[in-house]
Amino acid sequence: MSRITFYRKYRSQHFSELVGQEHIVQTLTNAITNQRLSHAYIFSGPRGTGKTSVARIFAKAVNTYEKENQLDKLDNEVCERITIGNCVDVIEIDAASNTGVDNIRELKDNVNFSPVECTYKFYIIDEVHMLSTGAFNALLKTLEEPPSHTIFVLATTEPHKIPITIHSRCQHLRFRNLTDQEIKQQLLTIAEKETITLADDAAAILARNASGCMRDGLSLLDQIYSFTGETISGDDVNKILGSCNLDHLCQLLDAIYTNNSDLVLKLLTDVLKAGVNPLQFLKDIMFVSEQLLMAQSQCEEFVTIDKDQLKQLTEKATLDKTVKLLDCLAQIESQTRWFLNPGLLLQIRLMQFVNPDTNKNEVAKTEQQNTTTQNQNIQSSTSTQRAETKPASSNKPTPPIQNTAKPTPQYHTNSSKPTGFKQTISIPKPDQDIPNNSNNTQPTPAVSSTQVSGNGDIAEVKHKWPEFLEIIKKEHLGLYTILRSSQVVAVDNNEVVITLEQNIQFFMEKLTEETYQKAIQTYLQQQFNKPLTLKVSDRQQGAVEIEMVSAVSEMVKTTTDESGSDAIQEVKIPEPNTEQSINDIVTLFEGKIL
C-alpha cells in the first residue's frame, strides 16, 4: 500500500507553519489586511524553500479574508478544495509542459471569466522561466492589465531568465535558503510527530546535507527512516550518505596541521577503502575546517559541532594555515568535475599541502639542473666559436681579452626583424683596427652593448617567475590569462624575454596597451626589486633568426678566408622561405589556399 512521503504530508498549510520565510509572510499578510494586493507576483528562490506552498496559502488567505475577515484558520471548504487541487478558481500551470503560445492564448481566453466559488481567481504558473519568448510576449498585455478579480503568481528558480518586461509588471518576492538550525528543528518536530527517535547529531547531519532546502531534508529523513526504522543515530546517517564521522575528520585535520604526511595518507586510504564517498568526504572536511575557522575568529556563536574537539585543533592550528587549507579544499572541489578519480585527487592535493617544502626543493633542483646545462652549452659554444676564428699565424698582433663573455661579432643591422626582404649587413674584418700587443693571444670580437646578462640573473628570474604569476593571478586576472603559459628564455640587461605557448594576435595587442605596460612594470618592480621591462619573443621568428645568423657566419668565414683586403664586406642575407611557412600553417589548420 502506498504512503504519503514526509515532504508532502508535512507541507505547510498556514502562514504560521512556514519555516524561515518571515519576510515573505509579513509582506503578504500586510498586503491582504491593508487591501494592497498586486495583480501579479514573482516568487523566486532555491528549490524546496516553499514557493508553491506559499502561493497556495496566499490563495486561501485572500479568499478567506474576503469572506471571514481572518487569517488564523484556513480550514473552510474552499481552502480544503484548494489544498487537494479541486478548486476551479485556483489554476496551477506547469510552464515546463506548457511552453508554447497556444497555451498562453488559452489562458487569455479564460482569464476574463468571473470566479465561480472564490472572490479572486488565481493563476499559479510554476517554473515560469521555461516559457518561450513568444509565450512571454503573448502574456505581457494580460499580465499588465488583468481583470480586477484575477491574481497571477509566477514561481521560478531562475528569475534571470524571465524578461525584464515581465519583471516590471510584477512584485518580486525572493525566498532564501533555510539555515541548518531551522531545518534541524523542523526535522526533530516531524520525528516527534511520527514517534521516531532521531538523535540530535543525526538531525544535524541531515540538516547540513539538505543544503538549505527543507524538501531535501525531509526526503533524506524519509529515506533513512525506511533503512533504520524508528531509531535513527548519527552512524546510520553516515552509512546512508557515505560520509565520515566527526572523530575521523578531526584526526585527519590534526595530522594535516602537524604535517604528519604518513598519517594523512593512511587516514585518507582507510576512509576511501571503507566506501566513503570522496565528494561527500571533501564536503565534510570543508565543513569542519569552516567550523574551526569560526572558532579561531572568535565567532563561536556559529559553531554547531563539539567545541571540545575544536579546542584541541585550535591549539595546533593557526588562522593563516586554516585559511590556506580552506583555499586548497575549494580548489580541489573545483577540480573534481574534471577528474575521473576524485579520491586520488584528494590524496594528491592534501599531500602537496602537507609537504610544500618538498615541492619547492624539486622545483629548485630542476631549475639548478637547467641552469647548469645552459652554462655548459654556452661554454661549449664559446669554445667552438673561438676555435673557428683562430688566426693562421700566431705572430699576428692581437689585443688582450677584455671580456670573458661569449664573443659576439658587432653587426651593423637594422633593428627590425626579418620579414621576407633581403637585408645588407656590414661586417668588419677580424683584423681591422686592432691595436698592437706583445701578448700572443687570439683575437676577440667587440662585445655588443645588448649582451645577455649573467646566468645568475636569468636563474633568479626563472626561479621567481611562478611566484610572479601567482601574484598577477590574484591582482590582475586579465594579464594572468595572457602570461600563465609564459616561460623565461633570456634576461637582456633590464629586459626579461619570454615566450608564450600561444602567440595570439589579441594577446600581443593587449600587452602593448599602456595600462598593461604600467601593470607589468609595477609587478616586475615589486617582485624583483629593480626596474625591468617585458619582451615577448616569437618562437618561429626566433628560429628564422638563428638560421640567418648561421648562414651569415658561414659567409663571413668564407669571405675572410678568400679575401685579404681590409675593406668592409657586404653580405646578403637569404630571404626566408615564406611559401614553406604558409604551407605549414595550411597543413596545421587543415585549410586550403584560395
C-alpha positions as CSV (number, residue, x, y, z in Angstrom):
1,M,0.0,0.0,0.0
2,S,1.4,3.4,-1.0
3,R,2.0,6.0,1.7
4,I,2.4,9.8,1.6
5,T,6.0,10.9,1.8
6,F,7.1,13.3,4.6
7,Y,7.6,16.4,2.4
8,R,4.0,16.0,1.0
9,K,2.5,15.0,4.3
10,Y,4.0,17.9,6.2
11,R,3.7,20.6,3.6
12,S,2.8,24.0,5.1
13,Q,-0.9,24.8,5.0
14,H,-0.9,28.0,7.0
15,F,1.3,31.1,7.3
16,S,2.2,30.0,10.8
17,E,3.6,26.7,9.6
18,L,6.1,28.2,7.2
19,V,9.8,27.9,8.3
20,G,12.4,30.6,7.6
21,Q,10.4,32.9,5.3
22,E,9.2,35.5,7.8
23,H,9.8,38.4,5.4
24,I,7.5,36.8,2.8
25,V,4.8,36.0,5.3
26,Q,4.9,39.6,6.7
27,T,4.7,41.2,3.2
28,L,1.7,39.1,2.0
29,T,-0.1,39.4,5.3
30,N,0.1,43.2,5.3
31,A,-1.0,43.3,1.6
32,I,-4.1,41.2,2.5
33,T,-5.1,43.1,5.6
34,N,-4.4,46.5,4.2
35,Q,-6.1,45.7,0.8
36,R,-2.9,46.5,-1.1
37,L,-2.9,43.4,-3.3
38,S,-0.9,43.5,-6.5
39,H,-2.3,41.8,-9.7
40,A,1.0,39.8,-10.3
41,Y,3.8,38.4,-8.1
42,I,7.1,36.7,-8.9
43,F,8.2,34.1,-6.3
44,S,11.8,33.3,-6.8
45,G,14.3,31.3,-4.8
46,P,16.1,27.9,-4.5
47,R,14.3,24.7,-4.8
48,G,12.4,23.3,-1.8
49,T,12.0,26.6,0.0
50,G,8.2,26.9,-0.2
51,K,7.4,28.9,-3.3
52,T,4.5,26.8,-4.5
53,S,3.2,26.2,-0.9
54,V,3.2,29.9,-0.2
55,A,1.3,30.5,-3.5
56,R,-1.4,28.1,-2.4
57,I,-1.6,29.6,1.2
58,F,-1.8,33.0,-0.4
59,A,-4.8,32.0,-2.5
60,K,-6.5,30.5,0.6
61,A,-5.7,33.5,2.7
62,V,-7.0,36.1,0.2
63,N,-10.3,34.3,-0.3
64,T,-10.8,33.6,3.4
65,Y,-10.1,37.1,4.5
66,E,-12.7,38.5,2.0
67,K,-15.4,36.3,3.4
68,E,-14.4,35.7,7.1
69,N,-12.1,38.7,7.8
70,Q,-9.5,36.4,9.5
71,L,-6.2,34.6,8.5
72,D,-5.6,32.3,11.5
73,K,-7.8,29.4,10.4
74,L,-7.6,28.4,6.8
75,D,-9.7,25.3,7.1
76,N,-13.0,26.1,5.4
77,E,-14.4,24.2,2.4
78,V,-12.8,26.4,-0.2
79,C,-9.4,26.0,1.5
80,E,-9.7,22.3,1.6
81,R,-10.5,22.2,-2.1
82,I,-7.5,24.4,-2.8
83,T,-5.3,22.0,-0.8
84,I,-6.3,18.9,-2.7
85,G,-6.3,20.8,-6.0
86,N,-10.0,20.7,-6.9
87,C,-10.8,24.4,-6.8
88,V,-11.8,25.7,-10.2
89,D,-10.7,29.2,-9.4
90,V,-7.1,28.3,-8.5
91,I,-5.4,27.1,-11.6
92,E,-1.9,25.7,-11.4
93,I,0.0,25.6,-14.7
94,D,3.3,23.8,-15.2
95,A,5.2,26.1,-17.6
96,A,7.7,23.3,-18.3
97,S,5.0,21.3,-20.1
98,N,3.0,24.3,-21.5
99,T,5.7,26.4,-23.1
100,G,4.0,27.5,-26.3
101,V,2.0,30.5,-27.4
102,D,-1.2,28.4,-27.8
103,N,-1.2,27.6,-24.1
104,I,-1.0,31.3,-23.2
105,R,-3.7,32.1,-25.7
106,E,-6.0,29.7,-24.0
107,L,-5.2,31.3,-20.7
108,K,-6.0,34.7,-22.1
109,D,-9.4,33.5,-23.3
110,N,-10.3,32.1,-19.9
111,V,-8.9,34.8,-17.7
112,N,-11.9,37.1,-18.3
113,F,-14.4,34.7,-16.8
114,S,-15.6,35.6,-13.3
115,P,-14.6,33.3,-10.4
116,V,-17.1,30.6,-9.5
117,E,-16.6,29.8,-5.8
118,C,-14.0,32.3,-4.7
119,T,-13.7,36.0,-4.6
120,Y,-10.4,36.0,-6.6
121,K,-9.2,33.8,-9.3
122,F,-5.6,32.7,-9.0
123,Y,-3.2,31.6,-11.8
124,I,-0.1,29.9,-10.3
125,I,2.5,29.3,-13.1
126,D,5.3,27.1,-11.8
127,E,8.8,27.2,-13.4
128,V,7.7,30.2,-15.4
129,H,11.2,30.7,-16.9
130,M,10.5,27.7,-19.1
131,L,8.1,29.7,-21.3
132,S,9.1,30.5,-24.8
133,T,9.8,34.1,-25.9
134,G,6.6,34.1,-27.9
135,A,4.6,32.9,-24.9
136,F,6.1,35.7,-22.7
137,N,5.2,38.3,-25.3
138,A,1.6,36.9,-25.5
139,L,1.3,37.1,-21.7
140,L,2.5,40.7,-21.5
141,K,-0.7,42.6,-22.1
142,T,-2.8,40.3,-19.9
143,L,-0.3,40.4,-17.1
144,E,-0.2,44.2,-17.2
145,E,-4.0,44.8,-17.1
146,P,-5.7,41.6,-16.0
147,P,-9.4,41.7,-14.7
148,S,-9.8,43.0,-11.2
149,H,-10.7,39.6,-9.9
150,T,-7.5,37.8,-11.2
151,I,-4.1,37.5,-9.5
152,F,-1.0,35.9,-11.1
153,V,1.7,34.2,-9.2
154,L,4.8,33.3,-11.2
155,A,7.1,30.8,-9.4
156,T,10.7,30.2,-10.6
157,T,14.2,29.1,-9.5
158,E,15.9,31.1,-12.3
159,P,14.4,34.7,-12.2
160,H,17.2,36.0,-14.5
161,K,15.6,34.1,-17.4
162,I,12.4,36.0,-17.1
163,P,12.2,39.0,-19.5
164,I,12.6,42.4,-17.9
165,T,9.2,43.4,-19.3
166,I,7.6,40.7,-17.1
167,H,9.7,41.8,-14.1
168,S,8.5,45.4,-14.4
169,R,4.8,44.3,-14.2
170,C,5.1,42.2,-11.1
171,Q,6.1,42.4,-7.4
172,H,9.2,40.3,-6.9
173,L,9.5,38.3,-3.6
174,R,12.7,36.5,-3.1
175,F,12.8,33.3,-1.0
176,R,16.0,32.5,0.9
177,N,17.8,29.2,1.8
178,L,16.9,27.9,5.2
179,T,19.6,27.7,7.9
180,D,20.8,24.4,9.3
181,Q,19.3,25.1,12.7
182,E,15.8,25.8,11.1
183,I,15.9,22.6,9.2
184,K,17.2,20.6,12.2
185,Q,14.4,21.9,14.4
186,Q,11.8,21.1,11.8
187,L,13.2,17.5,11.4
188,L,13.1,16.9,15.2
189,T,9.5,18.2,15.3
190,I,8.3,15.9,12.5
191,A,10.2,12.9,14.0
192,E,8.4,13.5,17.3
193,K,5.0,13.5,15.5
194,E,6.0,10.3,13.7
195,T,7.2,8.7,17.0
196,I,10.7,8.4,15.6
197,T,13.7,8.6,17.9
198,L,16.0,10.9,16.0
199,A,19.4,11.6,17.6
200,D,20.5,15.2,17.8
201,D,23.7,14.6,15.9
202,A,21.8,12.7,13.2
203,A,19.4,15.6,12.7
204,A,22.4,18.0,12.5
205,I,24.0,15.8,9.7
206,L,20.7,15.7,7.8
207,A,20.2,19.4,8.1
208,R,23.8,20.1,6.9
209,N,23.4,17.9,3.8
210,A,20.0,19.4,2.9
211,S,21.8,22.5,1.6
212,G,19.2,24.9,2.8
213,C,16.3,23.0,1.2
214,M,13.6,21.8,3.5
215,R,12.3,19.3,1.0
216,D,15.7,17.7,0.6
217,G,15.9,17.4,4.4
218,L,12.5,15.7,4.7
219,S,13.4,13.3,1.8
220,L,16.6,12.3,3.5
221,L,14.7,11.7,6.7
222,D,12.2,9.6,4.9
223,Q,14.9,7.5,3.2
224,I,16.8,6.9,6.5
225,Y,13.5,6.0,8.3
226,S,13.0,3.3,5.7
227,F,16.5,2.0,6.4
228,T,16.7,2.0,10.2
229,G,13.1,2.1,11.4
230,E,12.0,4.2,14.4
231,T,15.5,4.8,15.8
232,I,18.0,6.8,13.8
233,S,21.6,7.5,15.0
234,G,24.4,9.5,13.5
235,D,26.2,6.4,12.3
236,D,23.1,5.3,10.4
237,V,23.0,8.7,8.6
238,N,26.7,8.4,7.8
239,K,26.1,5.0,6.2
240,I,23.3,6.2,4.0
241,L,25.1,9.4,2.9
242,G,28.6,7.7,2.6
243,S,30.1,10.3,4.9
244,C,32.7,10.1,7.7
245,N,32.1,10.7,11.4
246,L,33.5,13.7,13.3
247,D,36.3,11.8,15.1
248,H,37.9,10.7,11.9
249,L,37.7,14.1,10.4
250,C,39.3,15.7,13.5
251,Q,42.1,13.1,13.4
252,L,42.8,13.9,9.7
253,L,42.9,17.7,10.4
254,D,45.2,17.1,13.4
255,A,47.6,15.2,11.1
256,I,47.4,17.9,8.5
257,Y,48.2,20.7,11.0
258,T,51.1,18.7,12.4
259,N,52.5,18.0,8.9
260,N,52.3,14.2,9.5
261,S,52.2,13.2,5.9
262,D,52.3,9.4,6.6
263,L,49.3,9.6,8.9
264,V,47.4,11.8,6.5
265,L,47.9,9.3,3.7
266,K,47.0,6.4,6.0
267,L,43.8,8.0,7.2
268,L,42.7,9.0,3.7
269,T,43.3,5.5,2.4
270,D,41.4,3.9,5.3
271,V,38.4,6.2,4.7
272,L,38.3,5.7,1.0
273,K,38.7,1.9,1.2
274,A,35.8,1.9,3.7
275,G,33.5,3.0,0.9
276,V,33.2,6.7,1.9
277,N,32.1,8.9,-1.0
278,P,35.1,11.1,-1.8
279,L,32.9,14.1,-2.7
280,Q,30.9,13.8,0.5
281,F,34.1,13.4,2.4
282,L,35.5,16.5,0.9
283,K,32.3,18.4,1.8
284,D,32.6,17.2,5.4
285,I,36.3,18.3,5.7
286,M,35.4,21.7,4.4
287,F,32.6,21.9,7.0
288,V,34.8,21.1,9.9
289,S,37.5,23.4,8.6
290,E,35.0,26.2,8.4
291,Q,33.8,25.5,11.9
292,L,37.5,25.6,13.1
293,L,37.9,29.0,11.3
294,M,34.8,30.3,13.2
295,A,36.3,29.2,16.5
296,Q,39.7,30.8,15.7
297,S,38.0,34.0,14.7
298,Q,36.0,34.4,17.9
299,C,32.7,33.6,16.2
300,E,31.7,30.8,18.5
301,E,28.0,31.5,18.1
302,F,28.2,30.0,14.7
303,V,29.9,26.8,15.8
304,T,27.5,23.9,15.8
305,I,29.8,20.8,16.4
306,D,31.6,19.6,19.6
307,K,33.6,22.6,20.9
308,D,35.9,20.4,22.9
309,Q,37.3,18.7,19.8
310,L,37.7,22.0,18.0
311,K,39.6,23.4,21.0
312,Q,42.2,20.6,20.7
313,L,42.6,21.6,17.0
314,T,42.9,25.3,17.7
315,E,45.9,24.6,19.9
316,K,47.8,23.1,16.9
317,A,46.4,25.2,14.1
318,T,47.0,28.8,13.1
319,L,44.4,31.0,11.5
320,D,46.6,31.5,8.4
321,K,47.0,27.8,7.9
322,T,43.3,27.2,8.3
323,V,42.6,29.8,5.6
324,K,45.1,28.2,3.3
325,L,43.6,24.8,3.9
326,L,40.1,26.0,3.0
327,D,41.5,27.6,-0.2
328,C,43.2,24.3,-1.0
329,L,39.9,22.4,-0.4
330,A,38.0,24.9,-2.5
331,Q,40.4,24.3,-5.4
332,I,40.1,20.6,-5.0
333,E,36.3,20.9,-5.2
334,S,36.5,22.9,-8.4
335,Q,38.9,20.3,-10.0
336,T,36.8,17.2,-9.1
337,R,34.4,17.9,-12.0
338,W,37.3,17.3,-14.5
339,F,38.9,14.4,-12.6
340,L,37.7,10.8,-13.0
341,N,39.1,9.7,-9.6
342,P,38.2,12.3,-7.0
343,G,39.7,10.2,-4.2
344,L,43.1,10.2,-5.8
345,L,42.9,13.9,-6.4
346,L,42.1,14.4,-2.8
347,Q,45.1,12.4,-1.7
348,I,47.5,14.2,-4.1
349,R,46.4,17.7,-3.2
350,L,46.4,17.1,0.6
351,M,49.9,15.5,0.4
352,Q,51.1,18.5,-1.5
353,F,49.6,20.8,1.1
354,V,51.3,18.9,4.0
355,N,54.7,18.8,2.2
356,P,55.1,22.2,0.5
357,D,58.9,22.3,1.1
358,T,59.3,19.1,-1.0
359,N,57.7,20.7,-4.0
360,K,59.9,23.8,-3.6
361,N,63.0,21.7,-3.4
362,E,62.1,19.7,-6.5
363,V,61.4,23.0,-8.4
364,A,64.7,24.5,-7.2
365,K,66.6,21.3,-8.2
366,T,65.1,21.3,-11.6
367,E,65.9,25.0,-12.1
368,Q,69.5,24.4,-11.0
369,Q,69.9,21.5,-13.4
370,N,68.5,23.7,-16.3
371,T,70.9,26.5,-15.3
372,T,73.9,24.1,-15.2
373,T,73.0,22.6,-18.6
374,Q,72.7,26.1,-20.1
375,N,76.1,27.2,-18.7
376,Q,77.7,24.1,-20.2
377,N,76.1,24.8,-23.6
378,I,77.3,28.4,-23.5
379,Q,80.8,27.4,-22.7
380,S,80.8,24.8,-25.4
381,S,79.5,27.3,-27.9
382,T,82.2,29.8,-26.9
383,S,85.0,27.3,-27.3
384,T,83.7,26.2,-30.7
385,Q,83.5,29.8,-32.0
386,R,87.0,30.6,-30.7
387,A,88.4,27.6,-32.4
388,E,86.8,28.6,-35.7
389,T,88.1,32.2,-35.6
390,K,91.6,31.4,-34.5
391,P,94.1,33.1,-37.0
392,A,96.5,31.1,-39.1
393,S,99.7,32.8,-37.9
394,S,100.3,33.1,-34.1
395,N,102.7,36.1,-34.7
396,K,99.9,38.3,-35.7
397,P,99.4,41.1,-33.2
398,T,96.2,40.7,-31.1
399,P,94.5,42.7,-28.4
400,P,94.2,41.5,-24.8
401,I,91.0,39.8,-23.8
402,Q,88.6,42.4,-22.3
403,N,85.6,40.3,-21.6
404,T,85.2,36.6,-20.9
405,A,81.6,36.5,-22.0
406,K,80.5,34.8,-25.2
407,P,82.1,36.7,-28.1
408,T,79.6,38.3,-30.4
409,P,80.6,40.0,-33.7
410,Q,79.5,43.6,-33.9
411,Y,77.0,43.6,-36.7
412,H,75.6,46.8,-38.2
413,T,72.0,45.8,-38.8
414,N,68.6,47.4,-38.8
415,S,66.6,46.9,-35.6
416,S,63.6,45.4,-37.4
417,K,63.3,41.6,-37.6
418,P,63.4,39.8,-41.0
419,T,60.1,39.8,-42.7
420,G,60.9,38.2,-46.0
421,F,63.0,41.0,-47.6
422,K,66.8,40.9,-48.3
423,Q,69.0,42.9,-45.9
424,T,72.6,44.1,-46.2
425,I,74.9,43.6,-43.2
426,S,78.2,45.4,-42.9
427,I,80.8,43.2,-41.1
428,P,84.3,44.4,-40.2
429,K,87.2,42.1,-40.9
430,P,88.6,40.4,-37.7
431,D,92.0,42.2,-38.1
432,Q,90.6,45.6,-38.8
433,D,91.5,48.4,-36.4
434,I,93.2,46.1,-33.9
435,P,95.9,47.6,-31.7
436,N,99.2,46.0,-31.4
437,N,100.0,44.0,-28.3
438,S,103.0,41.9,-27.4
439,N,101.0,39.1,-25.9
440,N,100.3,36.2,-28.2
441,T,96.5,36.0,-27.7
442,Q,93.7,35.0,-30.1
443,P,91.5,37.9,-31.4
444,T,88.3,38.7,-29.6
445,P,85.4,40.5,-31.4
446,A,83.9,43.5,-29.9
447,V,81.0,42.8,-27.4
448,S,77.6,44.2,-28.3
449,S,76.0,46.7,-25.9
450,T,73.0,44.4,-25.6
451,Q,75.0,41.5,-24.3
452,V,72.9,39.0,-22.3
453,S,73.2,39.3,-18.6
454,G,74.9,36.8,-16.3
455,N,73.5,33.4,-15.7
456,G,72.7,34.3,-12.1
457,D,70.1,36.9,-13.3
458,I,68.2,34.5,-15.6
459,A,68.3,31.8,-12.9
460,E,66.9,34.1,-10.3
461,V,64.1,35.3,-12.7
462,K,63.2,31.8,-13.7
463,H,63.1,30.7,-10.1
464,K,60.8,33.5,-9.1
465,W,58.6,33.5,-12.2
466,P,55.9,31.1,-11.0
467,E,55.6,33.2,-7.8
468,F,55.3,36.3,-10.0
469,L,52.5,34.7,-12.0
470,E,50.6,33.8,-8.8
471,I,50.8,37.5,-7.7
472,I,49.3,38.6,-11.1
473,K,46.6,35.9,-10.8
474,K,45.3,37.4,-7.6
475,E,45.6,41.1,-8.7
476,H,45.2,41.2,-12.5
477,L,43.3,38.2,-13.9
478,G,43.3,39.6,-17.5
479,L,47.1,39.9,-17.5
480,Y,47.4,36.4,-15.9
481,T,45.3,34.9,-18.7
482,I,47.9,36.1,-21.2
483,L,51.1,35.2,-19.2
484,R,50.0,32.0,-17.5
485,S,51.8,29.8,-20.1
486,S,54.9,32.0,-20.4
487,Q,58.4,30.9,-20.0
488,V,61.5,33.0,-19.4
489,V,64.2,32.4,-22.1
490,A,66.6,35.3,-21.5
491,V,67.4,38.4,-19.5
492,D,68.8,41.1,-21.7
493,N,70.1,43.9,-19.5
494,N,66.9,45.1,-17.8
495,E,64.6,43.3,-20.2
496,V,63.0,39.9,-19.5
497,V,62.5,38.0,-22.7
498,I,59.6,35.4,-22.5
499,T,57.8,33.1,-24.9
500,L,54.1,32.4,-24.9
501,E,52.6,29.0,-25.6
502,Q,50.0,30.6,-27.9
503,N,51.1,33.7,-29.8
504,I,47.6,35.0,-30.3
505,Q,47.4,38.4,-32.0
506,F,44.9,39.7,-29.4
507,F,47.3,38.8,-26.6
508,M,50.1,40.8,-28.3
509,E,47.9,43.8,-28.8
510,K,46.7,43.8,-25.2
511,L,50.3,43.6,-23.9
512,T,51.1,46.8,-25.9
513,E,48.4,48.8,-24.2
514,E,49.5,51.5,-21.8
515,T,47.6,50.1,-18.8
516,Y,49.0,46.6,-19.3
517,Q,52.6,48.0,-19.7
518,K,52.3,50.0,-16.5
519,A,50.9,47.0,-14.6
520,I,53.7,44.7,-15.9
521,Q,56.4,47.2,-14.9
522,T,54.8,47.6,-11.4
523,Y,54.6,43.9,-10.7
524,L,58.1,43.3,-12.0
525,Q,59.4,46.0,-9.7
526,Q,57.6,44.6,-6.7
527,Q,58.8,41.0,-7.4
528,F,62.4,41.6,-8.4
529,N,63.2,44.9,-6.6
530,K,64.6,46.5,-9.8
531,P,63.2,48.2,-12.9
532,L,62.5,45.6,-15.6
533,T,60.6,45.5,-18.8
534,L,59.0,42.6,-20.6
535,K,59.6,41.4,-24.2
536,V,57.7,38.6,-25.9
537,S,59.8,36.5,-28.3
538,D,58.2,34.7,-31.2
539,R,59.5,31.1,-31.3
540,Q,59.1,30.7,-35.0
541,Q,60.6,34.1,-35.8
542,G,63.4,33.3,-33.4
543,A,64.2,30.1,-35.3
544,V,64.4,32.0,-38.5
545,E,66.8,34.5,-36.9
546,I,69.1,31.6,-35.7
547,E,69.1,30.1,-39.2
548,M,70.0,33.5,-40.7
549,V,72.8,34.1,-38.2
550,S,74.2,30.7,-39.0
551,A,74.2,31.5,-42.7
552,V,75.9,34.8,-42.1
553,S,78.6,33.1,-40.0
554,E,79.4,30.7,-42.9
555,M,79.5,33.6,-45.3
556,V,81.8,35.6,-43.0
557,K,84.1,32.7,-42.6
558,T,84.3,32.1,-46.4
559,T,84.8,35.7,-47.2
560,T,87.5,36.1,-44.5
561,D,89.5,33.1,-45.9
562,E,89.3,34.2,-49.5
563,S,89.9,37.9,-49.2
564,G,92.9,39.6,-47.7
565,S,91.7,43.2,-48.2
566,D,90.8,45.5,-45.3
567,A,87.5,46.6,-46.9
568,I,84.2,46.1,-45.3
569,Q,82.5,43.0,-46.6
570,E,78.9,43.2,-47.8
571,V,76.8,40.1,-47.1
572,K,73.4,39.4,-48.5
573,I,71.0,37.6,-46.1
574,P,69.0,35.0,-47.8
575,E,65.2,35.6,-48.0
576,P,63.2,33.3,-45.6
577,N,61.1,30.6,-47.3
578,T,57.7,32.2,-46.7
579,E,56.0,29.8,-49.1
580,Q,57.0,26.8,-46.9
581,S,55.8,28.7,-43.8
582,I,52.4,29.3,-45.4
583,N,52.2,25.6,-46.4
584,D,52.9,24.6,-42.8
585,I,50.1,26.8,-41.5
586,V,47.6,25.4,-44.0
587,T,48.6,21.9,-43.1
588,L,48.3,22.6,-39.4
589,F,44.8,24.0,-39.6
590,E,43.6,21.6,-42.4
591,G,42.7,24.6,-44.6
592,K,43.2,25.5,-48.2
593,I,44.7,28.5,-50.1
594,L,42.1,30.5,-52.0
